[in-house]
Amino acid sequence: MIQKKSISILSRKASYDIWIGENLLKEKHKYLELNLAKKKIGVITDKNVHTCQYPKLLDQISDLRIIPHLLLIEPGETAKSWNNLEKVLQWLSDLEFDRSDYVIAFGGGVVGDLVSLAASLFRRGINLIQVPTTLLSQVDSSVGGKTAVNNGTAKNSIGTFYHPKAVFCDITFLSTLSQRNFFAGYAEVLKMALVFDKDFYQFLIDNQNLIVLKEKSVLIHLINKSLELKSKIVEIDETEQGDRALLNFGHTFGHALESYFGYSEKLLHGEAVSLGMVLAARFSKEEGYLSESKQEDIKEHLNDMKLPTDITQIHNSKLDLLKLIKVIKQDKKVVGDNINLILLKDIGNGFIERNVPFQKLEKFLQIHLS
Ligand SMILES: NC(=O)c1ccc[n+]([C@@H]2O[C@H](COP(=O)([O-])OP(=O)(O)OC[C@H]3O[C@@H](n4cnc5c(N)ncnc54)[C@H](O)[C@@H]3O)[C@@H](O)[C@H]2O)c1
């Protein structure tokens, strides 16, 4: 029997429960009955999740006599678009949702980011519940209130901060997730450990085989721990004025690569983060912060977890560095001719290196990416 855990998040704007376990929507009938009765409910999901998991969602809420409205979007990162944002808003408008009604984001980080942005905008904020169905969204994106769509090559450049009313991280929904997407999600777990918590890193190394086997209690522990770490940082810096930026470890390089490859199946978000973390660890080493052996350990663990650690595993011809650098310049951590980078002093000890000259970064990328 899996122990169910809950974390609550307390921010200036909101306080909400995050439930982690199995068959949670069934477990939490009382909560749902209390809040959802006599409300319109809109479930927004992508076509893959609809095929694989929507019947299970309906089954879990079958006793509640809820008949949700359903909107399907195409799967994949390109769905985080202006067009889909408009589509969701128009759908809510056509169905005459009001602010007391509920939208449920049922899917991975793409559905979560898109739907939460729409929820924040519709009538200046409609009730939102997150039911994440990928490892990445269960350990990271469903919590913390960042919403987004991409604007051309500029990843997550349109967004708001908007919190859900509750988050249900139900590991039973992970049963149909592909291996590739499972490991991509794991990159964000490792990120939390590398930046904040040496002991958690050691737990991940010690339990590597059980993670690969998706052993339930290990999965619950790593979701719980990741969200605890995330909640703590969101509570102290909700709108990323300071330390919340640490969560972007590996993301400056990662986002640029993701955008470079057109947000395609060639490189998933979590895989881009994996490559980005290897580069950020390397940069940390070259700046004299992280030891060579620890940098190698990180790389080796990512390899063991079937994540890419070298760009040649993704792409075997030369990268157009000018194009890549142009994308990096759109990052929100660029300040004039400098950039703030998230680096590691040690495993479990991330920090923000402010005002790194862009030229230095360009030189680094020339050496390590071409
Ligand atoms: N808001 C935040 O704080 C935050 C944090 C990290 C990442 N993100 C964002 O999250 C996104 C990546 O999320 P993701 O990795 O979940 O990708 P995703 O939402 O694209 O899901 C990955 C794939 O898995 C499929 N899928 C989802 N659940 C499934 C299931 N249970 N069974 C079978 N297939 C399933 C989807 O259809 C999709 O094809 C990126 O856009 C990234 O920017 C946001």
The ligand as an SDF file (V2000), in Angstrom:
LIG
                    3D

 44 48  0  0  0  0  0  0  0  0999 V2000
    5.5380   25.7410  -15.5600 N   0  0  0  0  0  0  0  0  0  0  0  0
    6.6720   25.2690  -15.1130 C   0  0  0  0  0  0  0  0  0  0  0  0
    7.1060   25.5950  -14.0140 O   0  0  0  0  0  0  0  0  0  0  0  0
    7.4560   24.3050  -15.9580 C   0  0  0  0  0  0  0  0  0  0  0  0
    8.5310   23.5920  -15.4010 C   0  0  0  0  0  0  0  0  0  0  0  0
    9.2000   22.6490  -16.1880 C   0  0  0  0  0  0  0  0  0  0  0  0
    8.7960   22.4270  -17.4950 C   0  0  0  0  0  0  0  0  0  0  0  0
    7.7370   23.1370  -17.9970 N   0  0  0  0  0  0  0  0  0  0  0  0
    7.2630   22.9020  -19.3800 C   0  0  0  0  0  0  0  0  0  0  0  0
    6.7590   21.5700  -19.4680 O   0  0  0  0  0  0  0  0  0  0  0  0
    6.7820   21.1790  -20.8480 C   0  0  0  0  0  0  0  0  0  0  0  0
    7.2480   19.7440  -20.9520 C   0  0  0  0  0  0  0  0  0  0  0  0
    6.3290   18.9260  -20.2800 O   0  0  0  0  0  0  0  0  0  0  0  0
    6.2450   17.3470  -20.5440 P   0  0  0  0  0  0  0  0  0  0  0  0
    7.6060   16.7840  -20.5690 O   0  0  0  0  0  0  0  0  0  0  0  0
    5.2570   16.8260  -19.5880 O   0  0  0  0  0  0  0  0  0  0  0  0
    5.7640   17.2730  -22.0610 O   0  0  0  0  0  0  0  0  0  0  0  0
    4.3440   17.0490  -22.7630 P   0  0  0  0  0  0  0  0  0  0  0  0
    3.2620   17.7090  -22.0520 O   0  0  0  0  0  0  0  0  0  0  0  0
    4.5840   17.3990  -24.1920 O   0  0  0  0  0  0  0  0  0  0  0  0
    4.1450   15.4830  -22.6530 O   0  0  0  0  0  0  0  0  0  0  0  0
    5.0630   14.6360  -23.2970 C   0  0  0  0  0  0  0  0  0  0  0  0
    4.3620   13.6330  -24.2160 C   0  0  0  0  0  0  0  0  0  0  0  0
    3.7720   12.6160  -23.4180 O   0  0  0  0  0  0  0  0  0  0  0  0
    2.4000   12.4430  -23.7740 C   0  0  0  0  0  0  0  0  0  0  0  0
    1.7360   12.0380  -22.5270 N   0  0  0  0  0  0  0  0  0  0  0  0
    1.4810   12.7980  -21.4510 C   0  0  0  0  0  0  0  0  0  0  0  0
    1.0060   12.0410  -20.4530 N   0  0  0  0  0  0  0  0  0  0  0  0
    0.9300   10.7800  -20.9220 C   0  0  0  0  0  0  0  0  0  0  0  0
    0.5270    9.5480  -20.3540 C   0  0  0  0  0  0  0  0  0  0  0  0
    0.1570    9.4570  -19.0930 N   0  0  0  0  0  0  0  0  0  0  0  0
    0.5400    8.4520  -21.1530 N   0  0  0  0  0  0  0  0  0  0  0  0
    0.9550    8.5420  -22.4450 C   0  0  0  0  0  0  0  0  0  0  0  0
    1.3930    9.6710  -23.0250 N   0  0  0  0  0  0  0  0  0  0  0  0
    1.3780   10.7750  -22.2620 C   0  0  0  0  0  0  0  0  0  0  0  0
    1.9720   13.7560  -24.3410 C   0  0  0  0  0  0  0  0  0  0  0  0
    0.8940   13.6210  -25.2190 O   0  0  0  0  0  0  0  0  0  0  0  0
    3.2450   14.2060  -25.0650 C   0  0  0  0  0  0  0  0  0  0  0  0
    3.2970   13.5940  -26.3300 O   0  0  0  0  0  0  0  0  0  0  0  0
    7.6930   22.1610  -21.5550 C   0  0  0  0  0  0  0  0  0  0  0  0
    6.9130   23.0040  -22.3580 O   0  0  0  0  0  0  0  0  0  0  0  0
    8.3300   22.9490  -20.4450 C   0  0  0  0  0  0  0  0  0  0  0  0
    8.6450   24.2650  -20.8170 O   0  0  0  0  0  0  0  0  0  0  0  0
    7.0690   24.0540  -17.2600 C   0  0  0  0  0  0  0  0  0  0  0  0
  1  2  1  0
  2  3  2  0
  2  4  1  0
  4  5  1  0
  4 44  2  0
  5  6  2  0
  6  7  1  0
  7  8  2  0
  8  9  1  0
  8 44  1  0
  9 10  1  0
  9 42  1  0
 10 11  1  0
 11 12  1  0
 11 40  1  0
 12 13  1  0
 13 14  1  0
 14 15  2  0
 14 16  1  0
 14 17  1  0
 17 18  1  0
 18 19  2  0
 18 20  1  0
 18 21  1  0
 21 22  1  0
 22 23  1  0
 23 24  1  0
 23 38  1  0
 24 25  1  0
 25 26  1  0
 25 36  1  0
 26 27  1  0
 26 35  1  0
 27 28  2  0
 28 29  1  0
 29 30  1  0
 29 35  2  0
 30 31  1  0
 30 32  2  0
 32 33  1  0
 33 34  2  0
 34 35  1  0
 36 37  1  0
 36 38  1  0
 38 39  1  0
 40 41  1  0
 40 42  1  0
 42 43  1  0
M  CHG  2   8   1  16  -1
M  END
$$$$
